[in-house]
Amino acid sequence: MNSPAIDVLVVGFGIAGLSAAVTAHQTGARVTVLERAPMEERGGNTRYTESFWRMKNADQVSDDFEDRFAANAGGWPDPGILRDLVRDRENQPAVLRSLGTVDPSLIATIAEDAPKALKWLESFGVTFDFLPLYFLSQSTTRMGPIGGGLALVEALGAYIDKHADEIEVLYETSARELLIDNAGAVIGVMAMGRGNKPLEIRARNVVLASGGFEGNPEMLSHYVGPQAQFIRPVSRGGHYNRGEGVRMALSAGAAPCGDFGSFHAQPVDPRSADIEPVVLNYSYGVLVNDEGRRFTDEGPAMVDATYEVVTRLIMGQRHGIAYAVFDAGLDDVENWQVTVRSREAPLQADTLEELAQAMEIEPRELIGTIDAYNAACPTSGAFDFMQPDGLATEGLEPRKSNWARPIVKPPFRAWPIICSNCFTFGGVKVDDNARVINTEGDTIPGLYAAGEVVGLYYRVYTGATSVMRGAVTGRLAGADAARRRNTAG
Ligand SMILES: Cc1cc2nc3c(=O)[nH]c(=O)nc-3n(C[C@H](O)[C@H](O)[C@H](O)COP(=O)(O)OP(=O)(O)OC[C@H]3O[C@@H](n4cnc5c(N)ncnc54)[C@H](O)[C@@H]3O)c2cc1C
């Protein structure tokens, strides 16, 4: 296929690709979409997410939105550079325009455009609300679409299906390489269809919306470390994201952005085949590794704000596994069941010795750990599972800062927990129209990035912001690419 009639070629069918494709079409462009998955599994990670948005209401992002991004920026950035970074992009020196860092301008754009994206999605019949999730209480505010990410894929997918004569979708077709002309403009892609069939697809603009590299063991080993290839995607959709979008952009000279050595870590039950089988009750018990030893403060603050750091520590334990251990007191936590998405029954026993055997841990080690913990628990103070209650251990290393109550009363229960990969952080730098910026600080004509391909996070994920990143950057890319379709870019 060699079709210069394509204005906007979108790679990927998740929230970012769909937002780009539909917006470009609404702006008058002829659009083609490439999707690695077959039609019945289209939608990448978006298909499986509950898709919470860090919003205070439909018109505003959460109060802590920009502060959390700043707090999660990672490292100790040079204050002189930070001062320059808040200047308009045009007034920044080229070396800063291409700097891989949390970009205040992009965060501000997402904060401003998220409500518009939400309302735009509602125009396709999706309803957003304050929905229950797997935290009993939260440190921020979140809204989500009824029906989760699947509802977004279905609503925008229905628009695309309805306009099939104008929006072509090539399923089971993966983009591999960018086509670039002598003037440095992107003019299409080389793709691979079923049966190892190469395709050259020409287009005036390309939007890379193909997710991160959570489904690519080679890139995970390379960037995140050798153990990362054994950390499974949190759901099936991640397996489709093999990093070609990020790699193609970098090969074209894009400035890297986002934390290439990291990913959004979630604590899941290794025995479960469910989507996102999180185990998030551990702050009411203790966490031990497979040697029966504690290794972290299980309750430093609200679990929704701290689980990622704890999960990374689980990843670092021998065999990458830990166990959350409880006694009957877990049942004092009203509705604790919502915090465990795994449907696998916990290991259970009437004595700690039997529980240790079920966990395949040396009983003396587990009993010694629990005895030491019990002796350090406070003897007074009110337990409050809805907020940090200050019930902290004394003289124990590591300390447990909240919800510390002795583990004494049978039945004893334990859930195994491993670290899973929701999505990778390494991506590329874009401007306020989602145009890809090269390492010299200039935009690459004809090239856009959206969603996970856009680097935004460092070390700690600012929760409930990835779907909105996809919707906002996808819409920006689709609109700008459609507007520029008759120009050289
Ligand atoms: C279980 C789960 C829960 C989550 N919960 C939340 C949440 O509550 N809030 C939140 O903000 N985020 C959440 N996330 C993260 C969020 O869902 C994703 O980061 C976001 O949906 C990514 O959107 P995307 O369009 O960038 O990528 P995706 O939705 O992953 O789409 C990428 C698309 O590209 C296709 N593709 C990949 N490579 C190629 C190629 N070479 N050629 C052609 N097609 C290709 C894939 O098949 C897929 O269709 C969650 C994720 C998961 C899995």
The ligand as an SDF file (V2000), in Angstrom:
LIG
                    3D

 53 58  0  0  0  0  0  0  0  0999 V2000
   -5.1470   -2.9500   34.6380 C   0  0  0  0  0  0  0  0  0  0  0  0
   -4.7420   -1.5120   34.4310 C   0  0  0  0  0  0  0  0  0  0  0  0
   -5.2530   -0.5180   35.2650 C   0  0  0  0  0  0  0  0  0  0  0  0
   -4.8930    0.8140   35.0720 C   0  0  0  0  0  0  0  0  0  0  0  0
   -5.4990    1.7920   35.8230 N   0  0  0  0  0  0  0  0  0  0  0  0
   -5.3320    3.0930   35.4620 C   0  0  0  0  0  0  0  0  0  0  0  0
   -6.1480    4.1110   36.0280 C   0  0  0  0  0  0  0  0  0  0  0  0
   -7.0350    3.8570   36.8410 O   0  0  0  0  0  0  0  0  0  0  0  0
   -5.9190    5.4070   35.6290 N   0  0  0  0  0  0  0  0  0  0  0  0
   -4.9620    5.7200   34.7130 C   0  0  0  0  0  0  0  0  0  0  0  0
   -4.7940    6.9040   34.3840 O   0  0  0  0  0  0  0  0  0  0  0  0
   -4.2110    4.7550   34.1400 N   0  0  0  0  0  0  0  0  0  0  0  0
   -4.3890    3.4700   34.4690 C   0  0  0  0  0  0  0  0  0  0  0  0
   -3.6760    2.4890   33.8500 N   0  0  0  0  0  0  0  0  0  0  0  0
   -2.6950    2.8850   32.8140 C   0  0  0  0  0  0  0  0  0  0  0  0
   -3.4300    3.3070   31.5560 C   0  0  0  0  0  0  0  0  0  0  0  0
   -4.5260    2.4690   31.3320 O   0  0  0  0  0  0  0  0  0  0  0  0
   -2.5180    3.2570   30.3360 C   0  0  0  0  0  0  0  0  0  0  0  0
   -1.2520    3.8070   30.6090 O   0  0  0  0  0  0  0  0  0  0  0  0
   -3.1790    3.9940   29.1730 C   0  0  0  0  0  0  0  0  0  0  0  0
   -4.4680    3.4800   28.9280 O   0  0  0  0  0  0  0  0  0  0  0  0
   -2.2910    3.8690   27.9470 C   0  0  0  0  0  0  0  0  0  0  0  0
   -2.9460    4.3790   26.8160 O   0  0  0  0  0  0  0  0  0  0  0  0
   -2.1700    4.3760   25.4210 P   0  0  0  0  0  0  0  0  0  0  0  0
   -3.1630    4.6890   24.3950 O   0  0  0  0  0  0  0  0  0  0  0  0
   -0.9290    5.1800   25.5280 O   0  0  0  0  0  0  0  0  0  0  0  0
   -1.6440    2.8630   25.2650 O   0  0  0  0  0  0  0  0  0  0  0  0
   -2.5190    1.5300   25.0930 P   0  0  0  0  0  0  0  0  0  0  0  0
   -3.8860    1.6890   25.6070 O   0  0  0  0  0  0  0  0  0  0  0  0
   -1.7120    0.4310   25.6880 O   0  0  0  0  0  0  0  0  0  0  0  0
   -2.6110    1.3490   23.5290 O   0  0  0  0  0  0  0  0  0  0  0  0
   -1.4720    1.0600   22.7530 C   0  0  0  0  0  0  0  0  0  0  0  0
   -1.9600    0.4900   21.4490 C   0  0  0  0  0  0  0  0  0  0  0  0
   -0.8950    0.3650   20.5240 O   0  0  0  0  0  0  0  0  0  0  0  0
   -0.9500   -0.9090   19.8870 C   0  0  0  0  0  0  0  0  0  0  0  0
    0.4230   -1.1900   19.4210 N   0  0  0  0  0  0  0  0  0  0  0  0
    1.5320   -1.3880   20.1450 C   0  0  0  0  0  0  0  0  0  0  0  0
    2.6040   -1.4580   19.3420 N   0  0  0  0  0  0  0  0  0  0  0  0
    2.1590   -1.3050   18.0700 C   0  0  0  0  0  0  0  0  0  0  0  0
    2.7920   -1.2530   16.7910 C   0  0  0  0  0  0  0  0  0  0  0  0
    4.1200   -1.3660   16.6770 N   0  0  0  0  0  0  0  0  0  0  0  0
    2.0270   -1.0730   15.6960 N   0  0  0  0  0  0  0  0  0  0  0  0
    0.6660   -0.9620   15.8080 C   0  0  0  0  0  0  0  0  0  0  0  0
    0.0210   -0.9920   16.9970 N   0  0  0  0  0  0  0  0  0  0  0  0
    0.7590   -1.1410   18.1140 C   0  0  0  0  0  0  0  0  0  0  0  0
   -1.4870   -1.8160   20.9630 C   0  0  0  0  0  0  0  0  0  0  0  0
   -2.0070   -3.0070   20.4300 O   0  0  0  0  0  0  0  0  0  0  0  0
   -2.5580   -0.9120   21.5710 C   0  0  0  0  0  0  0  0  0  0  0  0
   -3.7290   -0.9360   20.8210 O   0  0  0  0  0  0  0  0  0  0  0  0
   -3.9940    1.1490   34.0410 C   0  0  0  0  0  0  0  0  0  0  0  0
   -3.4860    0.1540   33.2070 C   0  0  0  0  0  0  0  0  0  0  0  0
   -3.8540   -1.1600   33.3950 C   0  0  0  0  0  0  0  0  0  0  0  0
   -3.3240   -2.2060   32.4610 C   0  0  0  0  0  0  0  0  0  0  0  0
  1  2  1  0
  2  3  1  0
  2 52  2  0
  3  4  2  0
  4  5  1  0
  4 50  1  0
  5  6  2  0
  6  7  1  0
  6 13  1  0
  7  8  2  0
  7  9  1  0
  9 10  1  0
 10 11  2  0
 10 12  1  0
 12 13  2  0
 13 14  1  0
 14 15  1  0
 14 50  1  0
 15 16  1  0
 16 17  1  0
 16 18  1  0
 18 19  1  0
 18 20  1  0
 20 21  1  0
 20 22  1  0
 22 23  1  0
 23 24  1  0
 24 25  2  0
 24 26  1  0
 24 27  1  0
 27 28  1  0
 28 29  2  0
 28 30  1  0
 28 31  1  0
 31 32  1  0
 32 33  1  0
 33 34  1  0
 33 48  1  0
 34 35  1  0
 35 36  1  0
 35 46  1  0
 36 37  1  0
 36 45  1  0
 37 38  2  0
 38 39  1  0
 39 40  1  0
 39 45  2  0
 40 41  1  0
 40 42  2  0
 42 43  1  0
 43 44  2  0
 44 45  1  0
 46 47  1  0
 46 48  1  0
 48 49  1  0
 50 51  2  0
 51 52  1  0
 52 53  1  0
M  END
$$$$
